[in-house]
Amino acid sequence: MGKVTYRPARDELAYTFGARLPVAHVCTGDILEVFTEDCFGGLVRGPADLPSQVCRMPYLNPVSGPFFVEDAEPGDTLAIHIAAITPARDWGVSTTFPHFGALTSTAHTATLQPPLEERVWMYGIDRQAGTVRFHATASDHEVDLPLEPMIGTIGVAPGGFEARSTIVPDTHGGNLDTSELRPGTTLYLGVKMHGAMLALGDGHARQGQGEACGVGVEIATTTTLAVELIKGVPTVWPRLETDTSVMAVGCARPLEDAYRIAHHDLVGWTSSLTGLDALDAYQLISQAGRAPIGNVCDPNYTVLAAVDKALLPAFGEAYGGAHHRLRQLTATAGQGAGY
């Protein structure tokens, strides 16, 4: 077991998955401690810092990496356990954008309504209290929300020598924007290129289901991960596992297709894990499953299908127990789940 610590300089941040040289090499069992910038590259620091003025398109949503995973080849699966996500600053930021978000016209759903005002909200982060403070901009209302840090964007290089914008979620991972990508969760990604080329960024102090305005409480982070390569086991769509649940991810437009992808994969996965007949698995998930929405504003939308392990027949651990091994590895190394 080794430990790799990486803090990129500004000019080392990446804006695509694929088409980048690795910044470091890692092996199965290694622990990564990675600094990630917020989606604005740290340039939005107050209400006057409108992203359209201080950021340069298309340089949004940077990721740190990629990390070359030794021996990773197409057809393998990379297991990534999120051990800890620590906000790197005592503030976060959110915004509204013209023609971006779920409740405005966009290039995909064009209407004659005027664009939304561009506005910035600053959030105070209190790690000790575990809170994120919302301040209204047009009144004196404020309220503390739970600090629930997550990683919005994490993925590997797409197949076929493609380079994909970090704003796009798809089979390679990417901008999944699901609050389930939090400490204690293991993410499974199918390897599509030699070395996998793992990268991550876009931390959120918290995010509501669906990320309606298109922007969470954006933060820089120090994120601690552990990785394991599972040889010869393919994974088509991203999957997640916690101590209590298994989840499958679908990314597509329209939203119903993302829902279908996620639920199709979860039905198949639980059937293969447990030996349940496929229609029995379908019926059980229909009545007991959950469908957390990741985002409804990215180029592809993200929906998860989730079911509690306790509701399934007894089964051997998924991916040969990778989640359990990585959780134990990070606990032994003093990197247990938390902020």
C-alpha positions as CSV (number, residue, x, y, z in Angstrom):
1,M,0.0,0.0,0.0
2,G,1.3,3.4,-1.0
3,K,0.0,7.0,-0.6
4,V,0.0,9.5,-3.4
5,T,-0.6,13.2,-2.6
6,Y,-1.4,15.6,-5.5
7,R,-2.1,19.3,-5.6
8,P,-2.2,20.7,-9.1
9,A,-1.0,24.1,-10.1
10,R,-3.7,26.2,-11.9
11,D,-2.2,25.4,-15.3
12,E,-2.3,21.7,-14.5
13,L,-6.1,21.5,-14.1
14,A,-7.8,19.4,-16.7
15,Y,-11.1,20.1,-18.5
16,T,-11.5,16.8,-20.3
17,F,-11.5,13.1,-19.6
18,G,-9.1,11.6,-22.1
19,A,-6.5,13.3,-24.2
20,R,-4.3,14.1,-21.2
21,L,-1.0,12.7,-20.0
22,P,-1.1,11.2,-16.5
23,V,0.1,13.3,-13.5
24,A,1.0,10.2,-11.4
25,H,0.9,6.4,-11.4
26,V,-1.1,4.4,-8.8
27,C,-1.5,0.8,-8.0
28,T,-4.2,-1.4,-6.4
29,G,-4.3,-0.7,-2.7
30,D,-2.9,2.8,-3.0
31,I,-4.5,5.8,-1.2
32,L,-4.8,9.1,-3.1
33,E,-5.1,12.4,-1.3
34,V,-6.1,14.9,-4.0
35,F,-6.7,18.7,-3.9
36,T,-9.6,19.6,-6.2
37,E,-10.7,23.1,-7.2
38,D,-14.3,24.2,-7.4
39,C,-16.2,24.3,-10.7
40,F,-15.2,28.0,-11.2
41,G,-11.5,27.3,-10.6
42,G,-11.6,29.4,-7.4
43,L,-12.3,32.6,-9.3
44,V,-15.8,33.3,-7.9
45,R,-15.1,34.6,-4.4
46,G,-17.8,37.2,-3.8
47,P,-21.2,38.4,-5.0
48,A,-19.6,40.8,-7.5
49,D,-17.7,38.0,-9.2
50,L,-20.1,37.0,-11.9
51,P,-18.8,33.8,-13.6
52,S,-19.4,35.3,-17.0
53,Q,-17.0,38.0,-16.2
54,V,-14.3,36.3,-14.1
55,C,-14.3,32.8,-15.8
56,R,-13.3,32.1,-19.3
57,M,-15.3,29.6,-21.3
58,P,-15.0,26.7,-21.7
59,Y,-12.6,26.6,-18.7
60,L,-15.2,25.5,-16.2
61,N,-15.5,22.3,-14.0
62,P,-11.8,21.5,-13.7
63,V,-10.6,18.1,-12.5
64,S,-7.3,17.0,-10.9
65,G,-5.5,14.2,-12.7
66,P,-5.5,11.9,-14.6
67,F,-3.9,9.1,-12.5
68,F,-2.6,6.2,-14.5
69,V,-3.7,2.9,-12.8
70,E,-1.0,0.2,-13.3
71,D,-2.2,-2.9,-15.2
72,A,-5.6,-1.4,-16.0
73,E,-6.9,-2.5,-19.4
74,P,-10.3,-2.3,-21.2
75,G,-12.6,-4.9,-19.8
76,D,-11.4,-4.4,-16.2
77,T,-13.3,-2.5,-13.5
78,L,-11.8,0.2,-11.3
79,A,-13.2,0.4,-7.7
80,I,-12.7,3.8,-6.1
81,H,-13.6,4.2,-2.4
82,I,-14.3,7.7,-1.1
83,A,-12.8,7.8,2.4
84,A,-13.0,11.6,3.2
85,I,-13.9,14.9,1.6
86,T,-12.6,18.0,3.4
87,P,-13.7,21.5,2.4
88,A,-10.5,23.4,1.6
89,R,-12.0,26.8,2.4
90,D,-14.5,28.2,4.9
91,W,-16.9,29.2,2.1
92,G,-18.7,27.9,-0.9
93,V,-20.5,29.5,-3.8
94,S,-23.6,28.9,-6.0
95,T,-25.0,30.9,-8.9
96,T,-27.8,31.2,-11.4
97,F,-26.9,31.5,-15.1
98,P,-28.8,32.8,-18.1
99,H,-30.0,29.8,-20.1
100,F,-28.8,27.2,-17.7
101,G,-30.6,25.1,-15.1
102,A,-33.9,23.2,-14.9
103,L,-36.3,26.2,-14.6
104,T,-35.2,28.3,-17.6
105,S,-35.1,28.0,-21.3
106,T,-31.9,26.4,-22.7
107,A,-30.5,25.5,-26.1
108,H,-32.3,22.2,-25.8
109,T,-35.6,23.7,-24.7
110,A,-35.7,27.1,-26.4
111,T,-38.5,29.5,-25.4
112,L,-39.1,33.3,-25.8
113,Q,-38.8,34.0,-22.1
114,P,-36.0,36.3,-21.0
115,P,-32.9,34.7,-19.5
116,L,-32.5,34.4,-15.8
117,E,-30.4,37.0,-14.0
118,E,-26.9,35.9,-13.3
119,R,-26.5,36.0,-9.5
120,V,-24.0,34.7,-6.9
121,W,-24.7,33.3,-3.4
122,M,-21.9,32.9,-0.9
123,Y,-22.2,30.1,1.7
124,G,-20.3,30.0,5.0
125,I,-19.0,26.6,5.9
126,D,-18.6,25.5,9.5
127,R,-16.8,22.2,9.6
128,Q,-16.9,21.9,13.3
129,A,-20.7,22.5,13.5
130,G,-21.2,20.5,10.3
131,T,-23.3,23.2,8.6
132,V,-23.6,25.3,5.4
133,R,-25.2,28.7,5.9
134,F,-27.6,30.0,3.2
135,H,-28.0,33.8,3.0
136,A,-30.8,35.1,0.8
137,T,-29.7,37.9,-1.5
138,A,-33.0,39.9,-1.6
139,S,-34.0,39.6,2.1
140,D,-32.4,38.9,5.5
141,H,-33.4,35.2,5.6
142,E,-30.7,32.8,6.5
143,V,-30.7,29.2,7.5
144,D,-28.1,26.5,8.3
145,L,-28.2,23.4,6.2
146,P,-26.3,20.1,6.9
147,L,-22.7,19.9,5.5
148,E,-22.8,16.9,3.3
149,P,-19.7,17.0,1.1
150,M,-19.7,15.1,-2.2
151,I,-17.6,14.9,-5.4
152,G,-19.6,16.0,-8.4
153,T,-17.2,14.9,-11.2
154,I,-15.2,11.7,-11.2
155,G,-14.4,9.4,-14.1
156,V,-12.0,7.6,-16.3
157,A,-10.9,8.2,-20.0
158,P,-13.7,7.3,-22.5
159,G,-13.0,4.6,-25.0
160,G,-12.1,5.0,-28.6
161,F,-9.5,7.7,-28.0
162,E,-12.3,10.2,-27.3
163,A,-11.9,13.3,-25.1
164,R,-15.1,14.3,-23.3
165,S,-15.7,17.6,-21.6
166,T,-15.7,17.3,-17.8
167,I,-19.3,18.8,-17.8
168,V,-20.7,15.6,-19.5
169,P,-21.7,12.5,-17.6
170,D,-21.8,9.1,-19.4
171,T,-20.6,5.5,-19.2
172,H,-17.1,6.7,-18.2
173,G,-18.5,8.6,-15.2
174,G,-17.8,12.3,-15.5
175,N,-20.1,15.0,-14.1
176,L,-22.5,12.7,-12.4
177,D,-23.5,15.3,-9.8
178,T,-25.1,12.8,-7.4
179,S,-25.0,13.4,-3.7
180,E,-24.4,9.7,-3.2
181,L,-20.8,10.2,-4.2
182,R,-19.8,11.0,-0.6
183,P,-17.5,9.5,2.1
184,G,-18.2,5.8,2.6
185,T,-19.3,5.1,-1.0
186,T,-17.4,2.9,-3.4
187,L,-17.7,3.8,-7.1
188,Y,-17.2,1.1,-9.8
189,L,-16.2,2.3,-13.3
190,G,-15.5,0.2,-16.3
191,V,-12.0,0.7,-17.7
192,K,-12.0,1.8,-21.3
193,M,-8.4,2.8,-22.0
194,H,-5.0,1.5,-21.0
195,G,-4.3,2.9,-17.5
196,A,-7.9,3.9,-16.9
197,M,-6.8,7.6,-16.4
198,L,-8.8,8.5,-13.3
199,A,-9.6,12.1,-12.6
200,L,-11.9,14.0,-10.2
201,G,-13.1,17.4,-9.1
202,D,-16.2,19.6,-8.7
203,G,-16.7,19.2,-5.0
204,H,-20.0,20.3,-3.4
205,A,-20.6,21.2,0.3
206,R,-24.1,19.9,-0.4
207,Q,-26.6,19.6,-3.3
208,G,-30.3,19.1,-3.5
209,Q,-31.7,16.2,-5.5
210,G,-31.6,17.1,-9.2
211,E,-29.3,20.2,-8.7
212,A,-32.2,22.3,-10.0
213,C,-30.4,25.5,-10.7
214,G,-27.4,23.6,-12.2
215,V,-25.0,24.6,-9.5
216,G,-24.4,23.0,-6.1
217,V,-22.7,24.7,-3.2
218,E,-19.4,24.6,-5.0
219,I,-16.2,24.1,-3.0
220,A,-12.5,23.2,-3.3
221,T,-11.7,20.0,-1.4
222,T,-9.0,17.7,-0.2
223,T,-10.4,14.3,-1.1
224,T,-9.0,11.0,0.0
225,L,-9.6,7.9,-2.1
226,A,-8.5,4.3,-2.2
227,V,-8.4,2.3,-5.5
228,E,-8.5,-1.3,-6.5
229,L,-8.3,-2.8,-9.9
230,I,-10.7,-5.8,-10.6
231,K,-9.2,-7.7,-13.5
232,G,-11.4,-9.2,-16.2
233,V,-14.7,-7.9,-14.9
234,P,-16.4,-5.4,-17.1
235,T,-18.8,-2.7,-15.9
236,V,-20.9,-0.9,-18.5
237,W,-22.5,1.9,-16.5
238,P,-21.2,3.4,-13.2
239,R,-22.3,1.6,-10.1
240,L,-22.1,2.5,-6.4
241,E,-22.0,0.6,-3.2
242,T,-22.3,1.6,0.4
243,D,-22.5,-0.6,3.6
244,T,-26.3,-0.7,3.2
245,S,-27.1,-0.2,-0.5
246,V,-26.2,-1.0,-4.1
247,M,-26.9,1.6,-6.8
248,A,-26.7,1.8,-10.6
249,V,-26.3,5.0,-12.6
250,G,-27.9,6.1,-15.9
251,C,-27.0,9.2,-17.9
252,A,-29.1,10.3,-20.9
253,R,-31.6,12.7,-22.2
254,P,-34.6,12.6,-21.8
255,L,-34.7,12.0,-18.1
256,E,-36.8,8.8,-18.5
257,D,-34.0,7.2,-20.5
258,A,-31.6,7.8,-17.7
259,Y,-34.1,6.3,-15.3
260,R,-34.5,3.2,-17.6
261,I,-30.7,2.7,-17.9
262,A,-30.2,2.8,-14.2
263,H,-33.1,0.5,-13.4
264,H,-32.2,-1.9,-16.2
265,D,-28.7,-2.2,-14.8
266,L,-29.8,-2.5,-11.2
267,V,-32.3,-5.3,-12.0
268,G,-29.6,-7.2,-13.9
269,W,-26.9,-6.6,-11.2
270,T,-29.1,-7.7,-8.3
271,S,-30.3,-10.7,-10.3
272,S,-26.7,-11.8,-11.0
273,L,-25.6,-11.2,-7.4
274,T,-28.5,-13.0,-5.6
275,G,-29.8,-15.5,-8.1
276,L,-33.2,-13.9,-8.1
277,D,-35.2,-14.4,-11.3
278,A,-35.0,-11.2,-13.4
279,L,-38.7,-10.5,-13.1
280,D,-38.7,-11.1,-9.4
281,A,-35.8,-8.6,-9.1
282,Y,-37.7,-6.2,-11.3
283,Q,-40.8,-6.5,-9.1
284,L,-38.8,-6.1,-5.8
285,I,-37.0,-3.0,-7.0
286,S,-40.3,-1.6,-8.4
287,Q,-41.8,-1.7,-4.9
288,A,-38.7,-1.1,-2.6
289,G,-36.2,0.8,-4.8
290,R,-35.3,4.4,-4.7
291,A,-34.5,6.7,-7.6
292,P,-32.3,9.6,-6.5
293,I,-31.9,12.2,-9.2
294,G,-28.4,13.5,-9.8
295,N,-28.9,16.4,-12.2
296,V,-31.4,17.7,-14.6
297,C,-29.3,20.3,-16.3
298,D,-26.0,18.8,-17.6
299,P,-25.6,17.7,-21.3
300,N,-26.8,14.3,-20.1
301,Y,-29.1,13.9,-17.1
302,T,-28.3,11.5,-14.2
303,V,-30.6,9.2,-12.4
304,L,-29.7,6.5,-9.9
305,A,-31.5,3.3,-9.1
306,A,-30.9,2.1,-5.5
307,V,-32.0,-0.8,-3.3
308,D,-31.1,-1.7,0.3
309,K,-29.0,-4.8,0.6
310,A,-31.1,-6.0,3.6
311,L,-34.1,-6.5,1.3
312,L,-32.2,-8.9,-1.0
313,P,-31.5,-12.6,-0.6
314,A,-28.2,-13.4,1.0
315,F,-25.4,-13.0,-1.6
316,G,-21.7,-12.9,-1.8
317,E,-20.1,-9.5,-1.8
318,A,-20.2,-7.5,-5.0
319,Y,-17.0,-7.4,-7.0
320,G,-15.5,-9.9,-4.7
321,G,-15.8,-7.7,-1.6
322,A,-14.0,-4.7,-3.0
323,H,-16.1,-2.2,-1.0
324,H,-15.3,-4.0,2.2
325,R,-11.6,-4.3,1.5
326,L,-11.2,-0.6,0.6
327,R,-13.2,0.6,3.5
328,Q,-11.0,-1.5,5.8
329,L,-7.9,-0.3,4.1
330,T,-8.8,3.4,4.6
331,A,-9.8,2.8,8.2
332,T,-6.5,1.0,8.9
333,A,-4.6,3.9,7.4
334,G,-6.5,6.4,9.5
335,Q,-8.6,7.7,6.6
336,G,-12.0,6.7,7.7
337,A,-15.2,8.1,6.2
338,G,-16.0,11.6,7.1
339,Y,-15.2,15.3,6.3
